[in-house]
Amino acid sequence: MRFLSIGQFSETVVQTIFGGYLGRILDKTSRKIAIIIVVLVNNLSVLFSVLAFLGSIYIRKISMISLYTSIFFCAVNRLFLNSEKMILSKDWVLKVLDDDKLSQQNAILTTLDQFLNVLAPIGVGALLSIFGIPETLLIFGVFSIVSFTLKSVLLYLTYQSNKSLHYKRQLSDSESHTSESTSYFNSLKAKKTGVLATYFQQKTIFAAIGMALFSKTVMGFDNLAVGYAKSSSSLSIFTIGMIRSYGSLAGMLGVISYTIMEKRIGLINAGFVGLMVQQVCSIVAVLTIWIPGSPFLENEGHSVLILLIAIATARYGLWCLDLTITHSMQTQVPESERNTVFGFHTALCQALSVPKELLVIFFPEPSQFYLYILSSYTYVTIGQGLFCIYVRKTHGK
């Protein structure tokens, strides 16, 4: 458990510190060079991590050094994997597709990403059960080489067949990507070239920060919620797993609904539908603190079950709102700054998730979980309020 915690913490720290700066570097290079860098480092870091882990298994004298080296390369891999996904899903997709197909493509990519996140643990578990750790690591190493080859060929063909990818439109001195929504950050204008200033000067700043605040909650049905349910109720592992699967299904339904609503009622209204669903479910989650069965009340009832269903259903609204904000950022952030903005945004989301984990150390008892619920509702509501401010200032609604 210690090494798992160190690994997760290392990934968070590396992404938080270097995410925005790596995006800045990628923005200053051509799309061709940028994708070559991230794909190469992404796949090589997997291979190096595998080799280091195998060294920790077979070479006892350097086992600890090899293990920490493997953790280091895992953190590097996460950084460049996120950058690869960012380049393709936040930049290339806008140049390859027409604007009217962007919402649909975002929904497809999000659904595919979520689906693979569900399948990946199952696949890894099956490999470990059948072959064992060393053999599974070798499969990962071989797969990284095969993956690198296939991606290189497909990306080369895509790049060659889309001339729009061969250049980046630079922001001229006479153009401004700021709006009155950034008037609170005028003090940053003297440092327009900085990563932080670039992020805070965007028109979408309020919506982006609101989206980042959603990372600081337990409303995402993460391991904290699962641990709380297991320790505070008589719910079986099977039941918790079924509710978690329902949450994944609700998220996918949210993605599908978003594509339909975006075409019929518009992008912003689709976001507001998600906002309302998320807010209602969050209120229900708060009310479970005083429903019989809550550890806070120390009596029997269905409080934990209702909480899990509420936060699972909230994923419908979360993904509607998430896709709305992502779409707005894609279309309103200048293409010469997309990697900087989305890189820093990913780093900010990672950074805001850390305090949530640290709270467990200071308040570990199930009877104290109501603190997470109340703080989560607070951050969700603030995030939604910032989205409303963004809509008010940019769309006049």
Secondary structure, 3 states (H helix, E strand, C coil): CHHHHHHHHHHHHHHHHHHHHHHHHHHCCCHHHHHHHHHHHHHHHHHHHHHHHHHHHHCHHHHHHHHHHHHHHHHHHHHHHHHHHHHHHHHHHHHHCCHHHHHHHHHHHHHHHHHHHHHHHHHHHHHHHHHCHHHHHHHHHHHHHHHHHHHHHHHHHHHHHCHHHHCCCCCCCCCCCCCHHHHHHHHHHHHCCCHHHHHHCCCCHHHHHHHHHHHHCCCCCCHHHHHHHHHHCCCCHHHHHHHHHHHHHHHHHHHHHHHHHHHHCCHHHHHHHHHHHHHHHHHHHHHHHHCCCCCCCCCCCCHHHHHHHHHHHHHHHHHHHHHHHHHHHHHHCCCCCHHHHHHHHHHHHHHHHHHHHHHHHHCCCHHHCHHHHHHHHHHHHHHHHHHHHHHHHHHCC
